[in-house]
Amino acid sequence: MNEMGAGKGGTVMAEMGYGYGSECHLLRYLGRHRTRFDQEVRKTTGADAVTWLDHNFDASKTWLDAELTGLNFLDPESPVHEIYKRFWPVQGPHWDAVARIERGGTHEWLLVEAKANLQELKSSCKAKKEGGLNQIIEALNAAKNYLQVEKDRDWLNGYYQYCNRIATRYFLQAQCCSFKETINGRLLFVYFLGDRWSASRKCPENEAEWQKALREQKEQIGLGGKHPLSDRVHELFLEVCPTAPPVWTSSDLKTFTARPVGDLHVRRLVRLAFGR
């Protein structure tokens, strides 16, 4: 989803499109096509199971929902919040979705950012000095140093949103190691294929069109090759309207049968589908 304007930390959120746009399509997949989406997420990240967190409510929004921001998906009592305040201004990045995944017996956080057109890739930091700009610059420079990116690479203009997501992942990797609790996390960038926006927006029809733009993005910010966080940053390309139905697997059976008793009718249907 794209961020526009200026807020504490440099951005405020755009409203969700009706039938188009990354936030709309992500909501469709999470609500109406969860089986297919979970399959793709597991395949892309290597997760064994995925559990999605609910968003917050916001009466001021058209859709009455608010994104999870910064690290507010963690336990409110976690000591990590205090050090994060020193790393990044109030709020932090707005996540399109957050999940708890299980991978090889280890629980990790999955932080999701979705895009549906090339224009959504572009963003610049709008924060002012009194709104935390110097703190943001310091955080981005720390991330660049860790990732062995030249310090003069501009992470404030052009691809700021992508860069602040990478900086958050760096924080979890490098700045939290002094705490007793381990915060394992991954970034998942979802790129939709075939969105139906106006002619003013370039909506890639295939992965190759996205990859060309993504190569330009990574080259501009100095992350064109392999880097220390490469294995924890994932890309998932999804058609907005696939023609093939999802293929149910044993993992899907485990997911549904693990649901509460209130979903008993769903569990019975799944067992019938698998002959179990």
N, C-alpha and C positions, 0 to 999 in steps of 0.2 A: 504494500500500500504506500502511496506517496504522502509525504509530509510537506506542508506548505506554511509559509509565514514564520513569525517569530514567537517563541515562547521561552520559558525558563529552560535553558538547555538548547535553545536554538530553533525549535520547530513547534508547530501546532498541527493538528490532524485535519485532513480533508474529509468531507462527508462521503459515505459509501454510495456508489452508483447503483441505479435500479436496473438490474439485468446485465450489467457490464462492469468491468473493473476488477482488479485483483481481490479486493475485500469481498465483493459480492460472490465471486467464484469460489473463494476459499470457504465462505460461509455455506455455499451449496454443497461443497465436498464434505465439510464437517457435519452438516445436518442431513443431507439426502443421499450422499454417496460415501458414507463412512467406511464401509467395507473396502471399496476400491482404494480410497485414500490411505487407509491404514496399511493396506498391502504395499502400496507404492512407497510409503514412508519407511516401512520396515525394510524393504528391499534396498532403498537408497542409503539408509543409515546403519544397517546391520542390526537393527533392534529386534528383539524377540517379542516385545509387547509395547503397546503405546496407550497411554491414558491422558486424555486432553483435559486441561484445566478450564473451568468456566471463566468467562469474562465478568467484569464488574458492570453495574448499572450506572447510567448517567442521564438524569431527566432533562438535561440541557441539549442532548443530541437528538437528531431526527429519528434515529433507530434506537434511542434510549439505552445504548450500550457504551461501555468505555473499555479501552484496551488495557491490558496489563502493561505496566511500564517499569523501566529500570530493573530492579531485582525484587519487586514487590510480590513475586511468586514464592519467595523464600519465607521461612518461618519468621514472623515479626520479631521474635526474640533473638534471631541470629546475630552474632557480633559482626558479621560481614557488612551489615547495613551501615554501620558507623564508618568503616574504612571506605565504603563506596561513596559516601557523602564527600569524603575528601578527594576522591578520584574524579567524580562527575557531578555536575549541578543537579538540583532537584528534578525529580521525575526520571530522567534518563530516556533511553530509546523506548518507543511505543512498539510493542510486539503484536503482530497480526494473530499469532496463536502461540501458546506455550503448552508443552506436553511433558509428562514424566515417562521416560522410556526405560525398559529393562534390556540390558545388553550383556549377555554372558554372565548373568547373575549379578551384575552391577546396575544400580539405578542412576540415571543421568537426566539432566534437564535438556529439553529440545526447544530452542528459541527460533520462531518461524517468521520469515519476511517473505511476502508474496508480491509478484509483479505481473502485469498483464499487457503492458505496452512499453516501448523503448523510452518514451518520455519519462516514465516512472523511475528509470534508473538515475536520472539527473536530479541533483539537489545540492544546495549550498547552505552553510551554516548562517543563520540570521541572528545569532546571539550577540548581544552587546557586552561591553566590558562589565557593566553593572549587572548583567544577567548571566555571568559565568564564562565569558569568552576565554579569558586567560586560563581558567581551569580546564576548559575543553582542549585548548591548544597543548597544555602540559600533558593531558591524558593521551591525546593522539600522538604526541612526540614519544611518549613512553612506549606506546604500542609499536610505533615505527622502529624504535631502537630494538625492541625485543624481536621483531620480525625481520630485522636487518634491511630495513627500507631506508633509502636516503632521506635525511632530515628535511631537505628542501622540497620533497614531494608534497604537493598541495592536497591535503585531506579535508580542507574546509570548503573548497569550491569544486563543483563538478560532480563528485560522487560522495558527498558528505555522509549521506544516510548509510551507505554500505560501509564506509570507514568507521562510523561510530558503532556499528554492529560488531565489526572486527575488534574494535577497541574494548568492547564489553567482554567479548570472548577472551581477549588477552587478560583482562582483569581477573576473570575466573581462573585462568590458567596460572598466572604469575603472581598476582597480588594476594591471593587467598591461601597460598601455600603455608603461611605461618599459623593458620587456624587449625584447631584440632579437627573440625569438620571438613570433609573433602567435598568440594562442589564440582562435580563432573558435568560438563555441559557441551552441547553441540549447536551449531547454527545450521538451519535448513532454509535455503532460498528456493522458493517455489516460483517457477516461471510458466505462466499459462500460454497455451497455444490456441490461436484462432478466436481471440476475443472480438466482440462486435462493438467497437467504439466508433466515434465519428471519424470522418476522413482526415481530420487534423492529427490523429494519433496513429502511429505505426504499431500495429499489433502483429507480432511474428506468427507465422503459420506453422513453423517447424523449429526444431531444436537448432538447426544450423543458423537460422536468422538470429536467434538469441545468442549463440556462441560467438558470432562475429562481434556483437556489441559488448559482450562480457569480456572478450579478449582486450578490447579497447579500454574498457573500464580498469581491468587489472593492470594493464601496461601503464596507464596514466598514473595510478597510485603506487606503482612499484611492486605489485604482487603478481607479476606475470607468470612466475614459475612456482616451484614447490617452496613452501615456507613452514615454519614450526607449528602452524595451526592447520595445515592443509588437510590432515586426516580427520579434523573435527569441523570442517566447513563443507556442507553438502549442497548439491544442486539437484532439483527435481523438476522435470518438464512434464506438464500435464495438459492434455487437450481439454478445452472447456466443454466439449460435447463428444465424448468417445462413441464410436459405433459398436464396439464389442462389449458384451456384458462382462461383469467381473467374474473371475474364477474363484470359487470358494476353496479354501485350504484348511488343513487341520489347525493352523494357527487361528483362523477365524472362528472355528468351532470352540477352541479354548477361550477365546475372548468373550464370546456370547454366553457360554455356559458358566463363566465366572461372574456374570452379572447377578444383581440381587434377585430375590424371589419375585419381586414385582415384574420382572421381565420373563417370567416362567413361560408365557406363551411363545416368546421369541425363541427361547431355548428349545422348546419342543419342536418348533418348525425347523430349526437348524439340525436337530438330531434326525428328523425325518429326511431332510435333504441329504444327509450323509449316511442314512441308513443305520443310525446308531441310537 
